[in-house]
Amino acid sequence: PEHPNYVSGHTSTGSAAATVLADFFGERPFSATSPSLPGEVREFDSFTQAAAEDGRSRVWGGVHFGFSVTAEGHQLGENVARAALASFDGHWL
């Protein structure tokens, strides 16, 4: 695709979402289905685990190299989420 390899935006946003969801709901197991893959169910032990798989999917799909996804991509997303959560001061909309 015609977008930068470093840092993976998909991984960063997935990690940010996982951080916010874990802050709000706590880390918990959940499952997900897809309308385009009937009968396929993905099960995760936590939002963090789902975000890690989400990032790896970009490597498996040939979109990114691993270094764009692992520490850097996840860390960026977590940092952004932590900054956003700090601005809420514990008051959810």
Residue pairs with C-beta under 8 A, 6 or more apart in sequence:
1 63
3 9
5 64
5 65
5 68
6 65
6 67
6 68
6 72
7 68
7 72
7 73
7 76
8 55
8 58
8 63
8 64
8 68
8 69
8 73
10 54
10 55
10 58
10 63
10 64
10 73
11 51
11 54
11 55
11 58
11 64
11 68
11 69
11 73
11 74
11 77
12 73
12 74
12 76
12 77
12 80
13 77
14 50
14 51
14 54
14 55
14 77
15 51
15 55
15 73
15 74
15 75
15 76
15 77
15 78
15 81
16 77
16 78
16 80
16 81
16 84
17 47
17 51
17 77
17 81
18 46
18 47
18 48
18 50
18 51
18 77
19 47
19 77
19 78
19 81
19 82
19 85
20 81
20 84
20 85
21 47
22 46
22 47
22 48
23 81
23 85
24 92
25 47
27 45
27 46
27 47
27 48
28 46
28 47
29 43
29 44
29 45
29 46
30 43
30 44
30 47
30 50
31 41
31 42
31 43
31 44
32 41
32 42
32 44
32 50
33 40
33 41
33 42
34 40
42 50
42 53
44 50
44 53
51 74
51 77
52 74
55 69
55 70
55 73
55 74
56 69
58 64
58 68
58 69
59 65
59 66
59 69
64 73
